[in-house]
Amino acid sequence: MPSMKSIFPRLIGDIRAVIQAASPTHSDLRDRLVAAVSLTVVVDVFATLLLYLFEKDHGSTEIHNLWDAFYFTTSQLVTISTSMANPVTPAGQALCIVIDVYAITVVSTVAGMFGAFFYHRSHERRDAVRKSGGS
């Protein structure tokens, strides 16, 4: 089993390879991650604004300002949970469901991206060994 001292330099190198698009597989992963993160930021901002508009005037909601709406929305996207009570308006509740479905979909998609990345990297490594005449 590799030691922690050998894992971290390799991990840093792998992250650098993704950022620099060291191979087509690294480039694909980087581009897909950037797209997923960018879309999630847009969804977060848009959902924050909608949730604030839906909830701000209701007396029993915990969402009273943009920060509350942002906190709730971001918590839902990241953990599908928050310490705040769920929205009380029907529109806010429907939006909460949409946020949760989006979050689950993105997490599943990102997991698939990494699975595809590791699959293609193993093929790249095998091809490199064959080309170099190794076994």
C-alpha positions, 0 to 999 in steps of 0.5 A: 500500500502506498504511503501518504508521502507518495500519494500527495505528490502524485495527486498534485501531479494529477490535478495539475495534469487535468488543469493543464489538459495534459492529454485528451482525457485530461482535457475532456474531464477539465472541460466537463468539470468547468461546464458542471461548475459553471452551470451550477453557479448559474443555477445557484444564482437564479434559484437564489433570486427566485427563492427570495422572491417567492418567500420574502413576504411570507410571515413564517418563512426563514428566508428574509433576505438574499443571504438567507435565500443564497444560504438555503439554495447553496446548502441544498445544492451542496448537501441536499440539506440545510439547518433552515426550515424548508420553504413555506410557499408552494412556489418555494417548495416546488423550487426546492424540489427542482434544486434537489433534483438538479443537485442529485443529477449533477453529483451523479453526472460528475461521478460518471465523468470521473468513472469515464476519466479513469477508464480512458486513462487506463487505456491510455496507459496500456497503449503507451506501454504497448507502444514503448514495447513493454508488457 
